[in-house]
Amino acid sequence: MGHALGLADDAAEGARVRVEVLPGTEPFDAVVDSRNPYFIGLRGDDALYRFFGRNAFGAPVRIAVHQFAADADQKRTEHARQSWLTGLFS
């Protein structure tokens, strides 16, 4: 999942990264706040992004986005997440 997000193999917790992954949304700067083989947590200025690689256990991959910006567009972000996952795993 890290490569799909554009993360370097050595992007460990605390690393500052630029993520250009969700179609239709702007690239964002984030800090890797959690990372293991099955989970990546990114903390941006106005959102938390959680990537659950549960496919290793036969379950669907999930993304959770917790947006805090007053002008956050939840529907647009939801559509972008689904488009990205569909493209990645189709």
C-alpha positions in Angstrom: 0.0 0.0 0.0 2.9 2.4 0.7 4.1 2.3 -2.9 0.5 3.0 -4.1 0.6 6.1 -1.9 3.9 7.2 -3.3 5.7 6.5 0.0 9.3 5.5 0.0 10.1 2.2 1.7 12.0 4.1 4.4 9.1 6.5 5.1 8.7 5.6 8.8 6.7 7.2 11.6 7.5 10.9 11.8 8.5 11.2 8.1 7.1 14.2 6.3 5.6 13.2 2.9 3.7 14.7 0.0 0.8 12.5 -1.1 -0.7 12.7 -4.6 -3.1 9.8 -4.5 -6.8 10.5 -4.5 -8.1 11.4 -7.9 -9.9 14.7 -8.0 -8.3 16.0 -4.8 -5.3 18.2 -4.3 -1.9 16.7 -3.3 -1.3 17.2 0.4 1.5 17.3 2.9 1.4 14.9 5.8 3.3 13.2 8.6 3.4 9.5 8.8 2.0 8.9 12.3 1.7 5.2 12.1 3.1 2.5 9.7 3.3 -1.2 9.7 2.9 -3.8 6.9 -0.9 -3.7 7.2 -1.7 -0.1 8.2 -0.6 3.4 7.3 -1.7 6.5 9.2 -1.1 10.0 7.7 -1.8 13.2 9.6 -2.4 16.3 7.4 -3.1 19.9 8.4 -6.8 19.4 8.2 -7.4 15.6 8.1 -6.3 12.2 9.3 -6.0 9.5 6.6 -6.1 5.8 7.6 -5.2 3.0 5.1 -6.1 -0.5 6.3 -4.4 -3.2 4.2 -6.7 -6.0 5.4 -6.4 -7.8 2.0 -3.5 -9.7 3.5 -6.2 -11.4 5.7 -8.7 -11.9 2.9 -10.7 -8.8 3.9 -11.4 -5.6 1.9 -8.9 -2.8 1.9 -10.4 0.2 3.7 -9.6 3.9 3.8 -10.9 6.2 6.5 -10.6 10.0 6.2 -11.4 12.2 9.2 -11.7 15.8 7.8 -11.5 18.8 10.1 -11.6 21.7 7.6 -14.7 23.8 7.6 -15.0 23.6 3.8 -14.3 19.8 3.6 -16.3 18.2 0.8 -17.1 14.7 2.2 -18.8 13.5 -1.0 -15.9 14.5 -3.2 -13.4 12.8 -0.9 -15.6 9.6 -0.7 -15.8 9.4 -4.5 -12.0 10.0 -4.8 -11.2 7.3 -2.2 -13.5 4.8 -4.0 -12.1 5.6 -7.4 -8.5 5.2 -6.1 -9.2 1.9 -4.5 -11.1 0.6 -7.6 -8.2 1.6 -9.9 -5.6 0.1 -7.5 -7.3 -3.3 -7.0 -9.3 -3.8 -10.2 
